[in-house]
Amino acid sequence: MLAVPVFDMQGKPSGEVQVDPALLGGHVRPRLIKQAVVTFQDHQRQHSARTKGRADVEGSTRKIYRQKGTGNARAGNIRTPLRRGGGHTFAKRGPRSTKVLPVKMRRLARNSAILAKIQAGDTMIVDGLNFPEVKTKVLASMFSVLGAQRGCLLAMHERDEKVYLSSRNLQGAAVCLVEDLNAYEVLRGRKLIFTKPAFERLLGDPISLRAEGNGE
């Protein structure tokens, strides 16, 4: 069993939660995590680069001059890539994203990334998270006492606009719903912080909990 420490907003320890590694896949799968991260990054790209091939540029298809007897090198039409204004030899044809990862693999990769964070001691739970108003200073202070001021991901059980707005000016800090976690987001932050209900939701159904970010 693995232990995940529980703190309050002031950084005072208030216990720990025992986690069975089998709930999160039993062991860390580095190759699957890498595959999920590469797929996620591929889906974040616009894939909007486009260039025109010789069939796309304007110009006659007529042969410029006769094949022999002119003293010039042989030449076809003016659309050839060898001439100024011609098409590109290997034209980029626009959006293309060929990387696809099945839902079950995405979820297993996310759980494996969370398990890696727990084993490394970089996961914690905050009990009693409450923001009556938007206050960046309060959230920054909480991250500081938790040792997460250098970057963290806060996973919540429900959307809280006050927490989200309070985190916008904090460099390296991100807030998301526990259902939206994916392997890339889990690994990007130095620390992974859960609210207690969010962690309970994760452990309650880690297999079918939605894993966003890779095409789902």
DOSE-734577 format. One line per field, with one value per residue (C-alpha): x, y, z; residue number from 0. Coordinates in nm, 3 decimals. Example, Ala and Ser with C-alpha at 12.3 -4.5 7.8 and 13.67 -1.06 7.14 Angstrom:
BEGIN
c1 <- 1.230|1.367;
c2 <- -0.450|-0.106;
c3 <- 0.780|0.714;
num <- 0|1;
END
This chain:
BEGIN
c1 <- 0.000|0.111|0.039|-0.067|-0.039|-0.336|-0.295|-0.520|-0.491|-0.234|-0.005|-0.072|-0.075|-0.413|-0.351|-0.294|-0.486|-0.379|-0.375|-0.358|-0.126|-0.347|-0.620|-0.388|-0.256|-0.020|0.303|0.433|0.436|0.695|0.650|0.274|0.312|0.550|0.309|0.023|0.232|0.349|-0.008|-0.134|0.131|0.058|-0.310|-0.217|-0.045|-0.244|-0.112|-0.205|0.114|0.027|0.226|0.123|0.236|0.281|-0.086|-0.198|-0.013|-0.148|0.002|-0.037|0.043|0.190|0.549|0.752|0.949|1.026|1.237|1.531|1.711|1.697|2.026|1.846|1.800|1.486|1.188|0.825|0.558|0.614|0.465|0.774|0.938|1.264|1.126|1.040|0.669|0.641|0.497|0.687|0.838|0.701|0.405|0.255|-0.109|-0.261|-0.406|-0.277|-0.274|-0.212|-0.153|-0.449|-0.454|-0.752|-0.955|-0.845|-0.479|-0.520|-0.681|-0.420|-0.143|-0.300|-0.332|0.026|0.146|-0.046|0.104|0.453|0.383|0.263|0.568|0.794|0.627|0.504|0.132|-0.073|-0.432|-0.581|-0.878|-1.122|-1.028|-1.248|-1.225|-1.496|-1.346|-1.089|-0.749|-0.430|-0.228|-0.416|-0.367|0.001|0.046|-0.113|0.112|0.412|0.344|0.281|0.616|0.447|0.549|0.775|0.489|0.186|-0.144|-0.450|-0.720|-1.068|-1.390|-1.603|-1.541|-1.475|-1.449|-1.286|-1.003|-0.955|-0.937|-0.703|-0.456|-0.433|-0.143|0.058|0.339|0.356|0.023|-0.276|-0.625|-0.848|-1.123|-1.014|-1.210|-0.992|-0.657|-0.430|-0.076|0.080|-0.083|-0.003|0.366|0.408|0.372|0.629|0.357|0.015|-0.246|-0.596|-0.891|-1.011|-1.339|-1.145|-0.904|-1.192|-1.360|-1.038|-0.997|-1.367|-1.359|-1.005|-1.071|-1.362|-1.295|-1.282|-0.934|-0.939|-0.679|-0.600|-0.898|-1.180;
c2 <- 0.000|0.355|0.651|0.991|1.270|1.493|1.863|2.156|2.491|2.609|2.315|2.129|1.747|1.591|1.226|1.016|0.806|0.450|0.362|0.014|0.032|-0.227|0.037|0.244|-0.041|-0.209|-0.068|0.226|0.179|0.427|0.328|0.371|0.707|0.827|0.711|0.902|1.219|1.214|1.160|1.447|1.686|1.582|1.668|2.011|2.112|2.300|2.099|2.398|2.430|2.432|2.483|2.449|2.166|2.196|2.107|2.393|2.691|2.894|2.857|2.681|2.315|2.390|2.289|2.612|2.539|2.246|1.962|1.991|2.248|2.553|2.496|2.516|2.243|2.036|2.196|2.114|2.356|2.662|2.496|2.283|2.319|2.411|2.747|3.057|3.059|2.684|2.445|2.289|1.949|1.797|2.019|2.018|1.927|2.072|1.916|1.572|1.397|1.026|0.945|0.781|0.619|0.407|0.524|0.239|0.306|0.677|0.605|0.345|0.590|0.859|0.620|0.506|0.868|0.931|0.616|0.738|1.071|0.892|0.665|0.969|1.145|1.430|1.376|1.523|1.587|1.913|1.878|2.164|2.375|2.683|3.015|3.266|3.518|3.541|3.575|3.484|3.555|3.291|3.024|3.117|3.092|2.746|2.623|2.767|2.588|2.266|2.299|2.335|2.691|2.575|2.425|2.209|2.077|2.108|1.849|1.934|1.737|2.022|2.347|2.639|2.967|3.143|2.890|2.900|3.280|3.285|3.058|3.246|3.470|3.193|3.076|2.699|2.643|2.482|2.386|2.123|1.875|1.526|1.390|1.598|1.465|1.308|1.172|1.488|1.727|1.498|1.483|1.848|1.989|1.915|1.843|1.684|1.808|1.665|1.789|1.509|1.449|1.447|1.180|0.973|0.996|0.883|0.581|0.501|0.442|0.476|0.251|0.431|0.785|1.002|1.081|1.394|1.552|1.286|1.295|1.176;
c3 <- 0.000|-0.073|0.154|0.021|0.282|0.359|0.450|0.523|0.346|0.602|0.527|0.853|0.819|0.892|0.814|0.505|0.257|0.177|-0.191|-0.339|-0.646|-0.817|-0.849|-1.070|-1.281|-1.035|-1.175|-1.380|-1.758|-1.896|-2.262|-2.247|-2.072|-2.343|-2.613|-2.446|-2.407|-2.770|-2.889|-2.672|-2.803|-3.160|-3.112|-2.975|-3.299|-3.560|-3.856|-4.069|-4.277|-4.645|-4.965|-5.330|-5.549|-5.925|-5.974|-5.748|-5.896|-6.189|-6.532|-6.864|-6.903|-7.247|-7.306|-7.301|-7.619|-7.840|-7.713|-7.955|-8.162|-7.928|-7.747|-7.413|-7.161|-7.197|-7.021|-6.963|-6.844|-6.624|-6.318|-6.264|-5.919|-6.093|-6.209|-6.013|-5.933|-5.977|-5.725|-5.435|-5.495|-5.175|-5.093|-4.746|-4.781|-4.463|-4.145|-4.067|-3.733|-3.759|-3.391|-3.221|-2.876|-2.765|-2.465|-2.239|-2.315|-2.241|-1.907|-1.814|-1.909|-1.690|-1.394|-1.447|-1.443|-1.119|-0.968|-1.063|-0.889|-0.575|-0.567|-0.606|-0.312|-0.531|-0.469|-0.183|-0.083|0.040|0.273|0.323|0.021|0.040|-0.145|-0.048|-0.291|-0.568|-0.395|-0.577|-0.263|-0.064|-0.329|-0.370|0.007|0.011|-0.269|-0.086|0.244|0.051|-0.127|-0.466|-0.550|-0.833|-1.031|-0.963|-1.092|-0.868|-0.951|-0.821|-0.793|-0.927|-1.109|-0.876|-1.064|-0.767|-0.748|-1.124|-1.135|-0.836|-1.017|-1.347|-1.246|-1.079|-1.305|-1.336|-1.160|-1.328|-1.211|-1.372|-1.294|-1.196|-1.494|-1.728|-1.608|-1.867|-1.858|-2.003|-1.755|-1.461|-1.548|-1.647|-1.293|-1.026|-0.770|-0.809|-0.562|-0.522|-0.325|-0.099|-0.290|-0.618|-0.492|-0.360|-0.701|-0.870|-0.642|-0.663|-1.039|-1.179|-1.479|-1.642|-1.515|-1.824|-1.960|-2.176|-2.398|-2.658|-2.885|-2.656;
num <- 0|1|2|3|4|5|6|7|8|9|10|11|12|13|14|15|16|17|18|19|20|21|22|23|24|25|26|27|28|29|30|31|32|33|34|35|36|37|38|39|40|41|42|43|44|45|46|47|48|49|50|51|52|53|54|55|56|57|58|59|60|61|62|63|64|65|66|67|68|69|70|71|72|73|74|75|76|77|78|79|80|81|82|83|84|85|86|87|88|89|90|91|92|93|94|95|96|97|98|99|100|101|102|103|104|105|106|107|108|109|110|111|112|113|114|115|116|117|118|119|120|121|122|123|124|125|126|127|128|129|130|131|132|133|134|135|136|137|138|139|140|141|142|143|144|145|146|147|148|149|150|151|152|153|154|155|156|157|158|159|160|161|162|163|164|165|166|167|168|169|170|171|172|173|174|175|176|177|178|179|180|181|182|183|184|185|186|187|188|189|190|191|192|193|194|195|196|197|198|199|200|201|202|203|204|205|206|207|208|209|210|211|212|213|214|215;
END
